[in-house]
Amino acid sequence: MTLHPALVLAAEQAQPVASAGRLVTAALVGIIALVLLITRFSLHPFLALTIGSLLVAGVAGMSMGDAVEAFSDGFGSTAASVGTLIALGAMFGKLLADSGGADRLVDTIVSRSGPRTLPWSMAAVGALIGLPMFFEIGLVILMPVIFLVARRAQVSLIAVGIPALAGLSAMHGLVPPHPGPLAAIGILDADLGITLVLGVLVSIPVVVLAGPLFAKVAARWVDVSPPALFESRVAAGSSTASGGSAGATTGTDPDTGSGSGSGDDAAVDRDAPDGGPTRRPGFAATLLTVLLPVVLMMGKAVGDIAAPEGNPVRAALDFVGTPLVALLLSVLVAMVTLGTGSGMNRAGIMGSLERSLPAIAGIVLIVAAGGGFKQTLVDTGIGAMIAGWATGAGISALLLGWLVAVAIRLATGSATVATVTAAGILVPLLPTLDPTQTSLLVLAIGAGSLFFSHVNDAGFWLVKEYFGLTVGQNIKTWSIMETVISVSGLVLVLLIDLVI
């Protein structure tokens, strides 16, 4: 296995740059500064991570020239390995939304469900929509459907909303190509195919537990009737009455935002721009397109296990299953199956792809700055010191990764910041792990990054306002659901580690 550059640097570093006491102080100062800058002063995480990295290096005694170089190296390597994938994933998700493909998936699955199976169907819908889409965009697309289903089935909003949220959140934290898992994979040099297979394996029981099963309990704690906010438009046939909101969320023109599909396949969306969709793509074509990147990357993992090196089939699977190639092929296929399949012309397809990129600029910068923070921890020797303590104390690397991610998540409210920071701290432990354990470490950190969303998390307020809950009600439902995902995810990761 080729070592990540951070591992090579860690291995070549004979001595830390300062005493253990000074390194501990540097780490505490950097992390406290990071937390305060984000929570107290509302500074953008990109700036907070940059300042925190320089503070760590300065307190540890590293020269400012070396500190800037370490941060720049980590920033550049992470942006190169992860930034392109995030951009391709955003293009794929935006095209799925703009073409009406997301609406097709949601409406087809929900329409075939009875009252007793609705929570399970909503969990499946949340997971499917969550595979290619960021959490916030998926939530905006699903909210009108959640409202409509709850009203027509005459059940609590929580009973059908929590399963959908569980599907979205589990995909966001545990399954690439979402930014958090991708960042951890890049920082820890984990095998994406193995991580994807294990992530899906862990996510299924996690979604079941935190979704339909927990929803039964949460609906008894909090009984909220769905508003008639989207009733007139949804009942008329459009399952995505919040298309304008989606556009606002993604930084696009509200009139051309995501999710503008019509309930009638032959109908034309009068609000759609020139070249926009005139019909919905077919269900089978949409489903196969959504699953294509997953199948390609899983195929690579299976080929690596089942076929010997030099086998032409394995070589082909290795190529098409490489994350960059898999996502690139998926975007190209989506341009045909979703774009052309929905009646969009070339200008409409290109416009959709172009509008997907501004919204992810901040995410790419945060992830890359997390890579710079990681490299600073490695070069100062702080990461190696923490790893030495953990090894000497006999603490499981998986449990340690989860605990570090939980601490940063609770302090900052950001799952992405928690993921990239925890991954950076755990880098020196990688020589003690095999490839499967490294992938499990990615999942443990991802699970920890979802722990107990509360008032410092933007997602907390997004869910609260959409569902019309009080802070206390949101804690009883959304926050505990996130905690169930986090804890059950860790338990499953530890069980898999025992078996494999």
Disulfide bonds with the S-S distance in Angstrom:
none
